[in-house]
Amino acid sequence: MMTGVKSIGVPEPLERLGETFSGAGYELYLVGGFVRDALSGSIGKDVDATTGAYPKEIKKLLRPAADHLWTMGERFGTIGARVEDYDVEVTTYRSDLYTRGSRHPEVNFGDNLVDDLARRDFTINAIAAEAGTGEIQDPFDGRKDLELGVIRPVGDPLDRMRDDPLRMLRAVRFETVLHTLEKPFAMTTDLEKAIKENAHWLASISAERIREEFEKILLSENVARGLRTLVRLGLMPHIVPEFMETLHVEQEAEFHHKDVFEHTLIVTQNVEPTPTLRKAAFFHDIGKPRTLVYEHRCTYCGAKSTQKNTGEGECERCGGRTVPKKIHFYGHENVGATIARKAMKRLAYPKDDIDAVAHLVTNHMRPMGYAVGRDPWSDSAVRRFVRDTYLARGDRVLANVDLLLKLARADITGSAPRRRRIAEESWRSLKDRVDAVRAEDAVEKLQSPLDGNQLMEHFGRSPGRWIKAIKDYLEGEVIEGRLAKDDTKKARELAESYAREHNLFEEE
């Protein structure tokens, strides 16, 4: 029984740190996730600790044991240090308060452990272990809740959420990350009620902090459960409000047996858990609600038309009755990429991350083009596909065909069962074709045999837009297989022909 555990094993470097603080007359308690995980049988490398010492004393006591210190959180009472294999953050006993409309807490230092634990978010995080001995202090029965799989606030849930509204997201994150089939985790009903009624408090939290929690939910093994909880508790409208539009949006039954929301959960759950792929899966169909149209057909003359609703209409050709037959989402990939860019920018994601996700969303239907095409793709078409899906900035690859194919494979898992086998065969065929053309050459890096300087020298002209036009043309010829990548002689001939045909150097 976890409630009977009186102490945890403390790694030697942390034990010595506890002895150092004790020798100077200060308590040092390990707290939070390190203790929670230790009680569950795993020892982490990220360590939170709390003490009665003030930051100036903390620095003095940490310095001899630390490889280096960091003091970014000093005004909040936190000093960080690298102690052998452990990243340790030591914080002075404190109590925080977020006032309505403020993004920063009002910090007050305290003088005892129990008061410090009382201001923490959940009982499972309000368990402390004395650093020198590992002896447990658990005034709020966190061990019991950890054993039972309960996410319970310390004290009144409204007070805890008001102290720091980000705790509403943290509650979802802990329920999502800690949940297993063997030991399910769930929030208490009063905590869920407090979150539902006060989700709007997230407006006081910085985008960066919201993004950090959202990212942890996206990368968890139970991401579908986490996303569903964010929607159910009313938090998603304050993170990515556009995602709410996917609820109850039906799809063509021949291809998808779930609505857009449920399909997205399946794909996000089944895609490889990397930051880029999980976000690409989350956003891949977010443009569907805004592009939804119904293909109607006239019951008399058979003419087709599109409408935004499912009601019967009048045929423009013959005046007959039209009825809905199919569902379409024309251009949803481009609309979805635009939404992804806006949403990720609001959440303060780095530009490279935004560009990578938007690029994958934009191209996620390309493998479908291979599957439904009447004619098989030529090798040059496969090479162009590989090139088009490649995105790099400097030496850093942001997105490529490998990531897109992984996204496409996960997308198939959300398909209607009777279409899934056909889609899987098409995916394997495309992957084999991609592997084959890449085995011949580094397709992503194919380029014009002539660079800008060579073109300027050949034509005897100064820099201008004409250079890009010719380079793009020559690069296309290489990709199509009509020009060898190192055939500069033929490249010059082709460049001259292209310049003449397109009147690039017309006299002004």
C-alpha positions, -999 to 999 in steps of 0.1 A, spaced: 0 0 0 14 33 -11 -1 51 20 22 30 41 54 41 24 73 63 49 103 73 28 117 71 -7 153 64 -18 171 96 -25 200 96 -50 233 103 -34 239 137 -50 206 150 -38 211 134 -3 244 153 0 226 185 -10 201 179 18 229 175 42 245 208 31 213 227 36 207 210 70 242 219 81 234 255 73 202 253 94 177 250 66 153 223 56 154 210 20 124 190 8 121 173 -26 86 179 -40 63 176 -70 68 152 -98 101 138 -86 85 125 -54 53 114 -72 72 94 -97 95 80 -70 65 67 -52 53 51 -85 86 34 -90 107 56 -112 134 82 -105 135 112 -127 163 136 -135 143 168 -131 140 177 -94 119 204 -77 128 212 -41 116 237 -15 134 253 15 131 280 41 163 296 27 160 328 6 175 329 -29 207 345 -18 214 317 6 202 291 -19 228 302 -44 255 301 -17 246 266 -7 241 252 -43 272 267 -58 298 242 -44 278 212 -56 267 226 -89 283 224 -124 265 256 -131 237 278 -118 208 296 -135 189 324 -118 161 333 -143 135 326 -117 152 344 -88 126 371 -84 101 342 -78 124 326 -53 138 299 -76 174 291 -82 184 263 -107 215 241 -107 230 212 -125 241 188 -98 258 158 -115 231 141 -135 202 161 -120 186 194 -130 176 208 -96 153 238 -90 152 250 -54 124 275 -44 119 294 -12 87 284 6 60 307 -9 24 314 -18 14 326 -52 -17 346 -62 -29 355 -97 -52 385 -97 -79 386 -123 -66 399 -156 -30 395 -146 -5 371 -164 20 371 -135 16 359 -100 20 379 -68 47 361 -50 49 360 -12 76 340 6 66 317 34 83 301 64 72 265 66 66 234 45 30 228 52 19 262 41 40 258 10 24 225 2 -11 239 9 -7 264 -21 2 236 -45 -22 224 -72 -31 187 -65 -26 164 -36 -5 140 -57 20 170 -61 18 181 -25 39 152 -12 74 161 1 104 140 9 133 153 32 163 154 9 187 140 34 167 111 46 139 106 21 113 108 49 78 115 35 56 145 46 21 141 32 -3 164 50 -30 162 23 -31 124 17 -15 126 -17 -2 90 -15 -38 78 -11 -50 97 -42 -19 85 -61 -28 50 -53 -64 54 -62 -58 73 -94 -75 106 -83 -66 141 -94 -78 161 -64 -71 198 -57 -54 208 -25 -83 224 -6 -110 242 -24 -109 237 -62 -119 273 -69 -92 287 -47 -66 265 -64 -77 273 -99 -79 310 -90 -44 310 -76 -31 299 -111 -56 292 -138 -30 272 -158 -38 245 -132 -70 237 -152 -48 226 -181 -24 208 -157 -53 188 -143 -61 176 -178 -24 169 -185 -19 148 -153 -51 128 -160 -39 122 -195 -3 114 -188 -8 93 -157 -37 73 -170 -31 36 -179 -54 7 -184 -40 -9 -153 -45 23 -132 -70 48 -146 -67 84 -134 -97 108 -132 -104 142 -117 -128 147 -88 -162 159 -97 -158 192 -79 -126 199 -97 -142 192 -131 -171 215 -121 -147 243 -111 -129 240 -145 -161 239 -166 -174 270 -148 -142 290 -150 -124 279 -181 -124 316 -192 -98 323 -165 -72 309 -190 -73 343 -207 -51 356 -179 -24 331 -187 4 338 -212 4 320 -245 37 304 -238 25 287 -206 -6 274 -223 14 261 -253 37 242 -229 9 223 -213 -9 218 -246 22 203 -261 26 179 -232 -9 167 -238 -3 163 -275 28 142 -269 12 119 -244 3 82 -250 -33 91 -243 -36 122 -265 -71 113 -278 -83 111 -242 -67 144 -234 -81 163 -264 -116 149 -256 -113 162 -220 -102 196 -232 -133 198 -253 -156 184 -227 -144 208 -199 -147 238 -222 -109 245 -223 -103 240 -260 -121 272 -270 -94 291 -251 -65 271 -268 -75 264 -304 -111 276 -307 -113 266 -344 -110 229 -333 -145 231 -318 -159 235 -353 -150 199 -361 -176 185 -337 -205 167 -354 -193 175 -389 -202 144 -409 -180 130 -436 -186 108 -467 -194 74 -453 -176 56 -481 -142 70 -469 -147 79 -432 -169 62 -406 -165 89 -380 -172 127 -380 -143 151 -384 -137 154 -346 -136 117 -339 -115 110 -371 -90 137 -359 -87 120 -325 -80 86 -341 -53 101 -364 -36 121 -337 -36 91 -314 -21 68 -340 6 91 -355 42 89 -343 45 110 -311 68 137 -323 60 174 -318 56 181 -356 36 150 -365 12 153 -335 4 189 -343 1 181 -381 -24 154 -372 -43 177 -349 -46 203 -376 -48 182 -407 -86 183 -411 -94 215 -392 -103 232 -424 -131 208 -433 -159 226 -414 -153 258 -434 -152 241 -467 -181 217 -463 -204 215 -493 -230 189 -504 -231 176 -540 -267 177 -551 -281 158 -580 -313 166 -599 -337 137 -597 -350 145 -632 -320 154 -655 -291 142 -633 -273 176 -633 -248 181 -604 -246 212 -582 -231 221 -548 -249 237 -518 -239 244 -482 -270 226 -468 -287 193 -471 -321 206 -479 -338 198 -512 -333 224 -540 -343 234 -575 -322 224 -605 -309 254 -623 -309 235 -656 -344 220 -657 -362 232 -626 -364 196 -612 -358 186 -576 -323 182 -563 -312 160 -534 -278 157 -516 -257 127 -527 -221 133 -515 -201 154 -491 -170 174 -503 -144 195 -486 -128 212 -515 -95 229 -506 -97 220 -469 -60 214 -468 -52 250 -477 -78 264 -453 -65 241 -426 -29 252 -431 -41 289 -427 -59 280 -395 -29 261 -382 -6 291 -388 -30 315 -371 -36 292 -341 1 283 -336 11 320 -339 -14 328 -311 2 301 -290 37 317 -297 51 287 -314 85 293 -332 82 302 -369 100 270 -380 75 249 -361 46 268 -377 60 264 -412 67 227 -407 31 219 -395 15 241 -421 35 225 -449 24 190 -438 -12 201 -436 -11 217 -470 3 185 -486 -15 159 -466 -39 151 -494 -11 145 -520 -9 107 -512 -46 105 -518 -40 118 -553 -17 89 -559 -44 65 -546 -73 77 -567 -54 87 -599 -66 70 -630 -30 68 -644 0 57 -624 25 83 -615 56 85 -636 90 85 -619 93 122 -625 59 128 -608 72 108 -578 104 129 -578 84 161 -579 62 148 -550 94 142 -529 107 177 -538 74 195 -531 70 179 -497 106 189 -487 110 220 -466 143 231 -451 157 263 -435 195 264 -437 208 230 -426 176 221 -407 150 199 -423 116 211 -412 94 186 -432 99 160 -458 83 131 -475 90 107 -446 70 128 -422 42 132 -448 40 95 -454 38 89 -416 10 113 -414 -8 97 -443 -4 63 -427 -20 75 -395 -48 92 -416 -56 58 -430 -63 44 -395 -93 68 -394 -107 56 -427 -139 35 -431 -130 -2 -425 -139 -13 -460 -117 14 -476 -88 9 -452 -72 -21 -470 -72 -4 -504 -57 27 -488 -30 7 -471 -20 -10 -503 -18 23 -521 3 38 -493 27 9 -495 30 13 -533 37 50 -530 63 44 -503 80 18 -524 81 42 -554 95 70 -532 122 47 -518 131 36 -554 136 72 -567 155 82 -536 178 52 -540 188 66 -574 195 101 -562 191 126 -533 159 139 -549 154 166 -523 187 183 -532 184 182 -570 190 217 -584 198 236 -615 233 227 -630 239 265 -633 239 288 -603 231 325 -604 267 336 -609 271 312 -639 239 325 -655 250 361 -651 283 354 -666 267 334 -695 242 361 -704 264 390 -694 236 405 -673 233 419 -638 212 403 -611 174 403 -615 142 382 -613 152 365 -645 177 344 -626 151 327 -605 129 320 -635 156 303 -654 169 284 -624 134 271 -615 130 260 -651 163 241 -652 156 225 -618 123 213 -631 140 198 -661 164 179 -638 135 166 -617 117 155 -648 148 136 -659 153 155 -691 185 172 -679 214 156 -660 222 174 -628 258 181 -639 252 188 -676 261 224 -678 264 225 -716 229 214 -722 217 236 -693 231 267 -711 213 257 -743 181 252 -725 185 285 -706 190 304 -739 159 288 -754 138 295 -723 149 332 -722 140 336 -759 106 319 -756 96 339 -725 111 372 -737 130 376 -705 154 402 -719 130 424 -740 145 458 -744 127 485 -725 
